[in-house]
């Protein structure tokens, strides 16, 4: 493989990894699966000469598990603090609306506000309980986000150790 092609390949993989890391923070973007896609494309373009199927299987499993745990984390946070499905939906919708209006700070505020508003309005919860649900939803989201970042960094590290090591 020529040096130019190898440089372009590494630039492309790096872009996938950076987008995957960003996607670990931004709601609605699948961070770890994007990291997996970068590793898979690298394997396809190099004829799997430098990356094995076992590593790709491990990276795929890590990506899938991280997505599943992320979805469960927010719901668990809201439920743990007394939330209903209304609070979970409110948190999701509030987070997305907040993100599109005010970016990351709006998303964080929207997660909390959405859960509180929906619990007060549709869940018929008292103010104290609704605030607890909003806090629980926010904690669950932050825990899930941290977990996705850790999974993405682990996946990138495993890839680099396998390819460069």
N, CA and C atoms as a LAMMPS dump frame, in Angstrom:
ITEM: TIMESTEP
0
ITEM: NUMBER OF ATOMS
495
ITEM: BOX BOUNDS ff ff ff
-5.0000000000000000e+02 5.0000000000000000e+02
-5.0000000000000000e+02 5.0000000000000000e+02
-5.0000000000000000e+02 5.0000000000000000e+02
ITEM: ATOMS id mol type element x y z
1 1 1 N 0.866 -1.173 0
2 1 2 C 0 0 0
3 1 3 C 0.91 1.232 0
4 2 1 N 0.583 2.198 -0.835
5 2 2 C 1.4 3.41 -0.919
6 2 3 C 1.229 4.255 0.343
7 3 1 N 2.208 5.102 0.573
8 3 2 C 2.181 5.964 1.757
9 3 3 C 0.975 6.89 1.718
10 4 1 N 0.664 7.433 0.535
11 4 2 C -0.48 8.34 0.401
12 4 3 C -1.785 7.636 0.752
13 5 1 N -1.97 6.428 0.254
14 5 2 C -3.184 5.665 0.542
15 5 3 C -3.254 5.341 2.029
16 6 1 N -2.115 4.968 2.622
17 6 2 C -2.105 4.644 4.045
18 6 3 C -2.445 5.871 4.892
19 7 1 N -1.925 7.031 4.519
20 7 2 C -2.246 8.264 5.239
21 7 3 C -3.738 8.57 5.128
22 8 1 N -4.282 8.451 3.912
23 8 2 C -5.723 8.698 3.715
24 8 3 C -6.56 7.713 4.529
25 9 1 N -6.12 6.477 4.586
26 9 2 C -6.837 5.466 5.358
27 9 3 C -6.846 5.832 6.844
28 10 1 N -5.708 6.252 7.377
29 10 2 C -5.624 6.627 8.788
30 10 3 C -6.416 7.896 9.078
31 11 1 N -6.438 8.83 8.127
32 11 2 C -7.25 10.041 8.306
33 11 3 C -8.724 9.664 8.376
34 12 1 N -9.144 8.777 7.485
35 12 2 C -10.537 8.357 7.465
36 12 3 C -10.913 7.635 8.768
37 13 1 N -10.067 6.71 9.212
38 13 2 C -10.339 5.985 10.451
39 13 3 C -10.369 6.96 11.626
40 14 1 N -9.461 7.923 11.644
41 14 2 C -9.429 8.921 12.717
42 14 3 C -10.706 9.741 12.749
43 15 1 N -11.233 10.085 11.57
44 15 2 C -12.487 10.842 11.502
45 15 3 C -13.625 10.001 12.088
46 16 1 N -13.669 8.73 11.733
47 16 2 C -14.699 7.848 12.303
48 16 3 C -14.581 7.799 13.826
49 17 1 N -13.355 7.67 14.316
50 17 2 C -13.152 7.578 15.764
51 17 3 C -13.548 8.878 16.456
52 18 1 N -13.194 10.018 15.873
53 18 2 C -13.556 11.302 16.487
54 18 3 C -15.064 11.531 16.453
55 19 1 N -15.691 11.179 15.341
56 19 2 C -17.153 11.301 15.253
57 19 3 C -17.808 10.347 16.254
58 20 1 N -17.228 9.158 16.409
59 20 2 C -17.749 8.206 17.387
60 20 3 C -17.648 8.735 18.805
61 21 1 N -16.526 9.376 19.121
62 21 2 C -16.39 9.972 20.451
63 21 3 C -17.404 11.095 20.655
64 22 1 N -17.573 11.93 19.629
65 22 2 C -18.577 13.001 19.721
66 22 3 C -19.973 12.401 19.857
67 23 1 N -20.226 11.335 19.119
68 23 2 C -21.523 10.673 19.177
69 23 3 C -21.798 10.006 20.51
70 24 1 N -20.755 9.791 21.292
71 24 2 C -20.94 9.237 22.629
72 24 3 C -21.52 10.273 23.58
73 25 1 N -21.389 11.536 23.217
74 25 2 C -21.872 12.629 24.063
75 25 3 C -23.195 13.19 23.552
76 26 1 N -23.324 13.304 22.241
77 26 2 C -24.507 13.908 21.63
78 26 3 C -25.646 12.88 21.589
79 27 1 N -26.814 13.234 22.126
80 27 2 C -27.917 12.26 22.134
81 27 3 C -28.405 11.96 20.72
82 28 1 N -28.775 10.726 20.53
83 28 2 C -29.292 10.318 19.23
84 28 3 C -28.206 9.889 18.259
85 29 1 N -26.952 10.146 18.582
86 29 2 C -25.855 9.69 17.728
87 29 3 C -25.242 8.444 18.358
88 30 1 N -25.099 7.399 17.582
89 30 2 C -24.545 6.157 18.13
90 30 3 C -23.016 6.187 18.123
91 31 1 N -22.401 6.622 19.198
92 31 2 C -20.952 6.764 19.25
93 31 3 C -20.178 5.478 19.052
94 32 1 N -20.317 4.492 19.951
95 32 2 C -19.539 3.257 19.793
96 32 3 C -19.788 2.518 18.462
97 33 1 N -21.013 2.476 17.93
98 33 2 C -21.166 1.843 16.617
99 33 3 C -20.405 2.571 15.495
100 34 1 N -20.236 3.885 15.61
101 34 2 C -19.451 4.617 14.611
102 34 3 C -17.975 4.246 14.746
103 35 1 N -17.49 4.092 15.973
104 35 2 C -16.11 3.629 16.186
105 35 3 C -15.947 2.237 15.569
106 36 1 N -16.92 1.364 15.799
107 36 2 C -16.881 0.024 15.208
108 36 3 C -16.846 0.109 13.681
109 37 1 N -17.655 0.995 13.115
110 37 2 C -17.681 1.142 11.654
111 37 3 C -16.308 1.549 11.128
112 38 1 N -15.617 2.436 11.832
113 38 2 C -14.278 2.837 11.42
114 38 3 C -13.317 1.66 11.401
115 39 1 N -13.377 0.818 12.435
116 39 2 C -12.507 -0.36 12.498
117 39 3 C -12.864 -1.354 11.392
118 40 1 N -14.153 -1.544 11.153
119 40 2 C -14.599 -2.461 10.104
120 40 3 C -14.151 -1.987 8.725
121 41 1 N -14.302 -0.713 8.461
122 41 2 C -13.869 -0.163 7.164
123 41 3 C -12.363 -0.315 7.004
124 42 1 N -11.627 -0.072 8.083
125 42 2 C -10.176 -0.277 8.028
126 42 3 C -9.869 -1.725 7.641
127 43 1 N -10.557 -2.655 8.286
128 43 2 C -10.352 -4.069 7.969
129 43 3 C -10.684 -4.381 6.522
130 44 1 N -11.806 -3.88 6.047
131 44 2 C -12.206 -4.135 4.661
132 44 3 C -11.193 -3.572 3.665
133 45 1 N -10.71 -2.362 3.919
134 45 2 C -9.791 -1.712 2.98
135 45 3 C -8.37 -2.269 3.037
136 46 1 N -8.027 -2.961 4.118
137 46 2 C -6.695 -3.567 4.214
138 46 3 C -6.757 -5.077 4.002
139 47 1 N -7.907 -5.581 3.612
140 47 2 C -8.055 -7.018 3.399
141 47 3 C -7.915 -7.818 4.688
142 48 1 N -8.206 -7.187 5.799
143 48 2 C -8.124 -7.805 7.124
144 48 3 C -6.721 -8.353 7.418
145 49 1 N -5.719 -7.713 6.808
146 49 2 C -4.331 -8.132 7.016
147 49 3 C -3.815 -7.69 8.382
148 50 1 N -4.322 -6.582 8.89
149 50 2 C -3.803 -6.027 10.146
150 50 3 C -4.792 -6.091 11.299
151 51 1 N -6.009 -6.449 11.021
152 51 2 C -7.031 -6.53 12.061
153 51 3 C -7.787 -7.846 11.875
154 52 1 N -7.953 -8.567 12.961
155 52 2 C -8.571 -9.88 12.869
156 52 3 C -10.064 -9.868 13.133
157 53 1 N -10.687 -10.983 12.791
158 53 2 C -12.124 -11.137 12.98
159 53 3 C -12.488 -11.187 14.463
160 54 1 N -11.584 -11.74 15.264
161 54 2 C -11.87 -11.819 16.702
162 54 3 C -11.995 -10.413 17.283
163 55 1 N -11.056 -9.533 16.921
164 55 2 C -11.139 -8.157 17.421
165 55 3 C -12.404 -7.475 16.912
166 56 1 N -12.741 -7.68 15.658
167 56 2 C -13.965 -7.065 15.123
168 56 3 C -15.201 -7.588 15.858
169 57 1 N -15.211 -8.846 16.186
170 57 2 C -16.326 -9.406 16.948
171 57 3 C -16.399 -8.762 18.336
172 58 1 N -15.248 -8.633 18.993
173 58 2 C -15.205 -8.004 20.318
174 58 3 C -15.675 -6.551 20.233
175 59 1 N -15.186 -5.811 19.237
176 59 2 C -15.59 -4.406 19.075
177 59 3 C -17.083 -4.298 18.784
178 60 1 N -17.614 -5.197 17.965
179 60 2 C -19.043 -5.193 17.67
180 60 3 C -19.879 -5.47 18.904
181 61 1 N -19.436 -6.43 19.716
182 61 2 C -20.151 -6.733 20.961
183 61 3 C -20.095 -5.55 21.921
184 62 1 N -18.927 -4.921 22.05
185 62 2 C -18.806 -3.75 22.916
186 62 3 C -19.729 -2.623 22.453
187 63 1 N -19.792 -2.408 21.133
188 63 2 C -20.666 -1.359 20.597
189 63 3 C -22.127 -1.661 20.902
190 64 1 N -22.529 -2.899 20.701
191 64 2 C -23.915 -3.275 20.965
192 64 3 C -24.278 -3.182 22.438
193 65 1 N -23.407 -3.674 23.292
194 65 2 C -23.66 -3.634 24.736
195 65 3 C -23.725 -2.188 25.223
196 66 1 N -22.831 -1.335 24.722
197 66 2 C -22.835 0.063 25.176
198 66 3 C -24.128 0.768 24.782
199 67 1 N -24.648 0.495 23.596
200 67 2 C -25.902 1.114 23.177
201 67 3 C -27.06 0.634 24.044
202 68 1 N -27.092 -0.649 24.317
203 68 2 C -28.152 -1.196 25.152
204 68 3 C -28.098 -0.597 26.561
205 69 1 N -26.907 -0.56 27.141
206 69 2 C -26.761 -0.004 28.486
207 69 3 C -27.092 1.485 28.519
208 70 1 N -26.779 2.202 27.448
209 70 2 C -27.099 3.625 27.397
210 70 3 C -28.602 3.844 27.452
211 71 1 N -29.35 3.089 26.681
212 71 2 C -30.808 3.229 26.693
213 71 3 C -31.379 2.884 28.069
214 72 1 N -30.822 1.853 28.675
215 72 2 C -31.322 1.424 29.969
216 72 3 C -30.947 2.396 31.091
217 73 1 N -29.824 3.109 30.962
218 73 2 C -29.343 3.991 32.032
219 73 3 C -30.316 5.131 32.317
220 74 1 N -30.794 5.814 31.284
221 74 2 C -31.72 6.929 31.498
222 74 3 C -33.041 6.439 32.09
223 75 1 N -33.541 5.349 31.533
224 75 2 C -34.795 4.804 32.049
225 75 3 C -34.617 4.356 33.5
226 76 1 N -33.499 3.733 33.793
227 76 2 C -33.231 3.282 35.16
228 76 3 C -33.148 4.475 36.112
229 77 1 N -32.453 5.536 35.684
230 77 2 C -32.33 6.73 36.522
231 77 3 C -33.679 7.331 36.848
232 78 1 N -34.53 7.442 35.838
233 78 2 C -35.864 8.013 36.07
234 78 3 C -36.7 7.088 36.953
235 79 1 N -36.681 5.79 36.666
236 79 2 C -37.467 4.832 37.454
237 79 3 C -36.975 4.761 38.897
238 80 1 N -35.67 4.79 39.078
239 80 2 C -35.088 4.691 40.414
240 80 3 C -35.565 5.831 41.312
241 81 1 N -35.845 6.979 40.705
242 81 2 C -36.287 8.137 41.478
243 81 3 C -37.796 8.346 41.401
244 82 1 N -38.538 7.285 41.048
245 82 2 C -39.998 7.333 41.105
246 82 3 C -40.688 7.774 39.833
247 83 1 N -40.004 7.737 38.712
248 83 2 C -40.586 8.213 37.461
249 83 3 C -41.476 7.209 36.774
250 84 1 N -42.323 7.733 35.911
251 84 2 C -43.2 6.907 35.086
252 84 3 C -42.696 6.975 33.646
253 85 1 N -43.393 6.295 32.761
254 85 2 C -43.001 6.367 31.348
255 85 3 C -43.154 7.796 30.819
256 86 1 N -44.051 8.578 31.419
257 86 2 C -44.201 9.98 31.008
258 86 3 C -42.913 10.759 31.264
259 87 1 N -42.31 10.53 32.404
260 87 2 C -41.064 11.219 32.73
261 87 3 C -39.929 10.823 31.804
262 88 1 N -39.882 9.541 31.457
263 88 2 C -38.84 9.066 30.541
264 88 3 C -39.019 9.71 29.173
265 89 1 N -40.246 9.708 28.664
266 89 2 C -40.499 10.334 27.357
267 89 3 C -40.248 11.839 27.405
268 90 1 N -40.653 12.465 28.497
269 90 2 C -40.418 13.899 28.635
270 90 3 C -38.941 14.226 28.644
271 91 1 N -38.162 13.402 29.312
272 91 2 C -36.717 13.596 29.357
273 91 3 C -36.108 13.466 27.965
274 92 1 N -36.512 12.453 27.235
275 92 2 C -35.995 12.228 25.884
276 92 3 C -36.343 13.397 24.961
277 93 1 N -37.604 13.774 24.958
278 93 2 C -38.047 14.872 24.083
279 93 3 C -37.421 16.191 24.513
280 94 1 N -37.395 16.456 25.815
281 94 2 C -36.784 17.687 26.313
282 94 3 C -35.304 17.773 25.966
283 95 1 N -34.603 16.651 26.075
284 95 2 C -33.184 16.63 25.735
285 95 3 C -32.932 16.924 24.267
286 96 1 N -33.738 16.331 23.4
287 96 2 C -33.569 16.572 21.958
288 96 3 C -33.914 18.011 21.588
289 97 1 N -35.021 18.52 22.109
290 97 2 C -35.414 19.905 21.819
291 97 3 C -34.363 20.869 22.361
292 98 1 N -33.932 20.636 23.585
293 98 2 C -32.917 21.493 24.191
294 98 3 C -31.624 21.488 23.406
295 99 1 N -31.232 20.312 22.902
296 99 2 C -29.993 20.219 22.12
297 99 3 C -30.083 21.047 20.843
298 100 1 N -31.216 20.946 20.15
299 100 2 C -31.343 21.668 18.885
300 100 3 C -31.478 23.175 19.082
301 101 1 N -31.916 23.604 20.249
302 101 2 C -32.06 25.037 20.496
303 101 3 C -30.8 25.626 21.137
304 102 1 N -30.263 24.944 22.155
305 102 2 C -29.141 25.504 22.922
306 102 3 C -27.936 24.583 23.018
307 103 1 N -27.831 23.595 22.119
308 103 2 C -26.688 22.692 22.085
309 103 3 C -26.583 21.873 23.372
310 104 1 N -25.374 21.574 23.822
311 104 2 C -25.17 20.682 24.969
312 104 3 C -25.81 21.214 26.26
313 105 1 N -25.626 22.512 26.616
314 105 2 C -26.295 22.989 27.846
315 105 3 C -27.826 22.881 27.747
316 106 1 N -28.367 23.144 26.573
317 106 2 C -29.809 23.017 26.378
318 106 3 C -30.275 21.583 26.506
319 107 1 N -29.451 20.662 26.029
320 107 2 C -29.799 19.257 26.121
321 107 3 C -29.881 18.831 27.59
322 108 1 N -28.885 19.229 28.37
323 108 2 C -28.86 18.85 29.781
324 108 3 C -30.061 19.454 30.515
325 109 1 N -30.314 20.739 30.281
326 109 2 C -31.48 21.378 30.888
327 109 3 C -32.776 20.782 30.39
328 110 1 N -32.829 20.451 29.098
329 110 2 C -34.031 19.861 28.518
330 110 3 C -34.342 18.482 29.071
331 111 1 N -33.299 17.684 29.328
332 111 2 C -33.507 16.361 29.932
333 111 3 C -34.234 16.497 31.267
334 112 1 N -33.719 17.4 32.065
335 112 2 C -34.292 17.614 33.4
336 112 3 C -35.699 18.211 33.29
337 113 1 N -35.813 19.31 32.54
338 113 2 C -37.098 20.019 32.438
339 113 3 C -38.173 19.153 31.794
340 114 1 N -37.813 18.404 30.762
341 114 2 C -38.787 17.554 30.093
342 114 3 C -39.375 16.511 31.02
343 115 1 N -38.494 15.882 31.809
344 115 2 C -38.98 14.868 32.758
345 115 3 C -39.882 15.503 33.808
346 116 1 N -39.477 16.65 34.33
347 116 2 C -40.273 17.317 35.372
348 116 3 C -41.632 17.734 34.82
349 117 1 N -41.638 18.378 33.667
350 117 2 C -42.892 18.868 33.075
351 117 3 C -43.857 17.72 32.801
352 118 1 N -43.34 16.651 32.195
353 118 2 C -44.234 15.535 31.861
354 118 3 C -44.735 14.813 33.112
355 119 1 N -43.909 14.727 34.138
356 119 2 C -44.374 14.087 35.377
357 119 3 C -45.436 14.939 36.058
358 120 1 N -45.271 16.257 36.011
359 120 2 C -46.283 17.14 36.599
360 120 3 C -47.573 17.112 35.784
361 121 1 N -47.44 17.146 34.464
362 121 2 C -48.597 17.277 33.589
363 121 3 C -49.329 15.956 33.402
364 122 1 N -48.621 14.949 32.906
365 122 2 C -49.276 13.68 32.571
366 122 3 C -49.128 12.616 33.653
367 123 1 N -48.003 12.647 34.353
368 123 2 C -47.765 11.646 35.384
369 123 3 C -48.477 11.953 36.686
370 124 1 N -49.02 13.179 36.772
371 124 2 C -49.775 13.606 37.96
372 124 3 C -48.961 13.464 39.253
373 125 1 N -47.66 13.757 39.162
374 125 2 C -46.793 13.684 40.342
375 125 3 C -46.763 15.042 41.03
376 126 1 N -46.446 15.031 42.324
377 126 2 C -46.269 16.295 43.033
378 126 3 C -44.924 16.9 42.612
379 127 1 N -44.724 18.167 42.932
380 127 2 C -43.534 18.89 42.484
381 127 3 C -42.254 18.231 42.978
382 128 1 N -42.223 17.855 44.221
383 128 2 C -41.016 17.241 44.788
384 128 3 C -40.645 15.954 44.048
385 129 1 N -41.618 15.1 43.82
386 129 2 C -41.372 13.84 43.116
387 129 3 C -40.941 14.109 41.679
388 130 1 N -41.609 15.058 41.018
389 130 2 C -41.248 15.382 39.643
390 130 3 C -39.809 15.887 39.553
391 131 1 N -39.388 16.694 40.512
392 131 2 C -38.009 17.183 40.527
393 131 3 C -37.021 16.038 40.761
394 132 1 N -37.38 15.098 41.615
395 132 2 C -36.53 13.93 41.846
396 132 3 C -36.406 13.095 40.558
397 133 1 N -37.501 12.926 39.848
398 133 2 C -37.483 12.166 38.603
399 133 3 C -36.592 12.872 37.58
400 134 1 N -36.718 14.193 37.494
401 134 2 C -35.867 14.955 36.579
402 134 3 C -34.396 14.778 36.907
403 135 1 N -34.07 14.829 38.192
404 135 2 C -32.69 14.614 38.609
405 135 3 C -32.212 13.202 38.317
406 136 1 N -33.076 12.23 38.557
407 136 2 C -32.725 10.841 38.272
408 136 3 C -32.509 10.594 36.792
409 137 1 N -33.354 11.195 35.976
410 137 2 C -33.206 11.067 34.533
411 137 3 C -31.887 11.672 34.063
412 138 1 N -31.566 12.83 34.614
413 138 2 C -30.313 13.499 34.272
414 138 3 C -29.113 12.665 34.721
415 139 1 N -29.161 12.121 35.927
416 139 2 C -28.067 11.266 36.401
417 139 3 C -27.915 10.016 35.542
418 140 1 N -29.035 9.418 35.167
419 140 2 C -28.987 8.239 34.298
420 140 3 C -28.375 8.566 32.956
421 141 1 N -28.768 9.699 32.379
422 141 2 C -28.208 10.116 31.095
423 141 3 C -26.701 10.355 31.207
424 142 1 N -26.287 11.072 32.249
425 142 2 C -24.862 11.364 32.413
426 142 3 C -24.062 10.076 32.639
427 143 1 N -24.629 9.144 33.385
428 143 2 C -23.97 7.856 33.576
429 143 3 C -23.849 7.086 32.272
430 144 1 N -24.915 7.082 31.483
431 144 2 C -24.892 6.408 30.187
432 144 3 C -23.906 7.061 29.227
433 145 1 N -23.835 8.385 29.26
434 145 2 C -22.901 9.106 28.405
435 145 3 C -21.463 8.781 28.79
436 146 1 N -21.173 8.818 30.072
437 146 2 C -19.827 8.482 30.531
438 146 3 C -19.462 7.062 30.11
439 147 1 N -20.412 6.156 30.259
440 147 2 C -20.167 4.772 29.879
441 147 3 C -19.879 4.65 28.376
442 148 1 N -20.636 5.373 27.534
443 148 2 C -20.382 5.311 26.089
444 148 3 C -19.008 5.874 25.737
445 149 1 N -18.586 6.938 26.417
446 149 2 C -17.251 7.495 26.175
447 149 3 C -16.187 6.464 26.552
448 150 1 N -16.358 5.82 27.705
449 150 2 C -15.393 4.808 28.15
450 150 3 C -15.358 3.643 27.158
451 151 1 N -16.513 3.17 26.722
452 151 2 C -16.558 2.077 25.747
453 151 3 C -15.878 2.496 24.438
454 152 1 N -16.136 3.708 23.98
455 152 2 C -15.521 4.181 22.731
456 152 3 C -14.003 4.251 22.862
457 153 1 N -13.526 4.796 23.972
458 153 2 C -12.075 4.875 24.187
459 153 3 C -11.461 3.477 24.294
460 154 1 N -12.153 2.559 24.958
461 154 2 C -11.676 1.179 25.05
462 154 3 C -11.589 0.554 23.659
463 155 1 N -12.605 0.758 22.862
464 155 2 C -12.621 0.198 21.512
465 155 3 C -11.478 0.766 20.666
466 156 1 N -11.267 2.071 20.746
467 156 2 C -10.182 2.7 19.99
468 156 3 C -8.84 2.161 20.475
469 157 1 N -8.68 2.034 21.789
470 157 2 C -7.439 1.494 22.34
471 157 3 C -7.179 0.07 21.879
472 158 1 N -8.194 -0.787 21.915
473 158 2 C -8.04 -2.165 21.448
474 158 3 C -7.654 -2.204 19.97
475 159 1 N -8.286 -1.361 19.187
476 159 2 C -7.97 -1.287 17.76
477 159 3 C -6.503 -0.896 17.556
478 160 1 N -6.069 0.174 18.229
479 160 2 C -4.691 0.655 18.058
480 160 3 C -3.668 -0.353 18.533
481 161 1 N -3.936 -1.02 19.65
482 161 2 C -3.005 -2.043 20.134
483 161 3 C -2.904 -3.186 19.13
484 162 1 N -4.04 -3.586 18.551
485 162 2 C -4.023 -4.693 17.598
486 162 3 C -3.331 -4.308 16.297
487 163 1 N -3.615 -3.128 15.79
488 163 2 C -3.072 -2.732 14.486
489 163 3 C -1.623 -2.259 14.589
490 164 1 N -1.317 -1.496 15.612
491 164 2 C 0.035 -0.929 15.728
492 164 3 C 0.989 -1.81 16.553
493 165 1 N 0.41 -2.702 17.364
494 165 2 C 1.217 -3.5 18.288
495 165 3 C 1.815 -4.69 17.701
